[in-house]
């Protein structure tokens, strides 16, 4: 079931994913579902937007993909990857995603 994410919930998702970055880095992949559940609960509490951890994870992957696509377009696609027309979320949240925090890893 596809849901339409409002702008405030999408922004909160990005900020929470940034906040939980270290936990994602330290946790085994099998434990990521619990972190996504925590993020979904915080979105529900803050905005009364009912979303599951899995829906948060799927939205996050879509946001990353959209950001990467928009970056390729803006940089004239030097590696020749397939690109698509950016959607509303790609445009609206490009700046919020531009620090690429998910690529930063610590020395754990």
C-alpha positions in Angstrom: 0.0 0.0 0.0 1.5 3.3 -1.1 1.0 6.3 1.1 1.4 10.0 0.3 3.9 11.5 2.6 3.2 15.1 3.6 6.1 17.6 3.5 6.4 17.9 7.3 6.5 14.1 7.8 9.2 13.7 5.1 11.3 16.4 6.6 11.0 14.8 10.0 11.9 11.5 8.5 15.1 12.9 7.0 16.1 14.6 10.3 15.4 11.6 12.4 17.4 9.4 10.0 20.2 11.8 10.4 19.8 11.7 14.2 19.8 7.9 14.3 22.7 7.6 11.8 25.2 6.4 14.4 22.8 3.7 15.6 22.3 2.4 12.1 26.1 2.3 11.7 26.6 0.4 15.0 23.7 -2.0 14.6 23.7 -5.2 12.6 21.5 -5.1 9.6 19.0 -7.4 11.2 18.5 -4.9 14.0 17.7 -2.0 11.7 14.0 -2.8 11.7 13.9 -1.8 15.4 15.5 1.6 14.6 13.0 2.2 11.8 10.2 1.4 14.2 11.5 4.0 16.7 11.6 6.5 13.9 8.0 5.7 12.9 6.8 6.0 16.4 8.4 9.5 16.7 6.7 10.6 13.5 3.4 9.3 14.8 3.8 11.1 18.1 5.0 14.3 16.6 2.7 14.6 13.7 -0.1 12.1 14.1 0.9 10.7 10.7 0.5 6.9 10.9 3.4 5.2 9.3 5.2 1.9 9.9 8.9 1.4 10.3 9.0 -0.4 6.9 7.2 2.5 5.2 9.8 4.9 6.7 12.6 2.6 5.4 11.0 2.5 1.9 10.5 6.3 1.9 14.1 6.8 3.0 15.4 4.6 0.1 13.3 6.6 -2.3 14.6 9.9 -1.0 18.2 8.7 -1.3 17.6 7.5 -4.8 15.9 10.8 -5.8 18.7 12.8 -4.3 21.3 10.8 -6.2 19.4 11.2 -9.4 19.1 15.0 -8.9 22.8 15.2 -8.2 23.6 13.4 -11.4 21.4 15.9 -13.3 22.9 18.9 -11.6 26.5 17.6 -12.3 25.7 16.8 -15.9 25.8 13.0 -15.2 29.6 12.5 -15.7 29.4 8.7 -15.2 26.5 8.3 -17.7 24.0 6.7 -15.2 20.4 6.4 -16.3 18.5 9.5 -15.0 14.8 10.3 -14.7 12.9 13.4 -14.3 13.0 14.6 -10.7 9.8 14.4 -8.7 8.4 16.9 -6.2 10.3 15.2 -3.3 13.6 15.2 -5.2 13.3 19.0 -5.7 11.9 20.0 -2.3 14.3 17.9 -0.2 17.5 18.1 -2.2 19.0 20.8 0.0 18.1 19.0 3.2 19.8 15.8 1.8 22.8 17.7 0.4 25.1 17.0 3.4 25.0 13.3 2.4 25.2 12.3 6.1 24.4 8.7 5.3 27.7 8.3 3.5 29.7 9.4 6.6 30.9 6.5 8.7 32.7 6.6 11.9 35.7 4.7 13.2 33.9 2.3 15.4 
